[in-house]
Amino acid sequence: METVYRIKYSYFTGNSFGSEDREDVLEFEWKDLEKAKEALQRIKEHYNWYQSRESWLREEVETPEWHCSKGSGVYKGGEHNILNLEMDNGNEVQFWAPWCGYFEGLYGASIVIPEEDGLSFEI
């Protein structure tokens, strides 16, 4: 049986009255572990970039080459929470990150390896 890798993420969300922790798995899957690691790295880089744009307290991070708005020359509202992920075949898909928002934040993400703990990072 061929191994399929998925990415699990945890984040918080809420509103003016409270917050809650959530966990989910991306709807995409990879058979190539290196591509899954690349996607995990992109999620981390995107969140660092997003945080630098949304907070005047953080040092600005350059827009990643693979970001959906890179090269357009214009920052369009709403694109801050969209990132491109490369699939096994080299095609890129866009993913809307639910951890990007006024009341949201990313805790971390990990590659889910069947029957193993996976590879992860924490913020």
ABEGO torsion letter per residue (X at the ends): XBBBBBBBBBBBBEBAAEBBBBBBBBABBBABAAAAAAAAAAAAAAAAAAAAAABAABBBBBBBAABAABGAGBBBBGAAABBBBBBAAGBBBBBBBAABEAABBBAEBBBBBBGBAEBBBBX
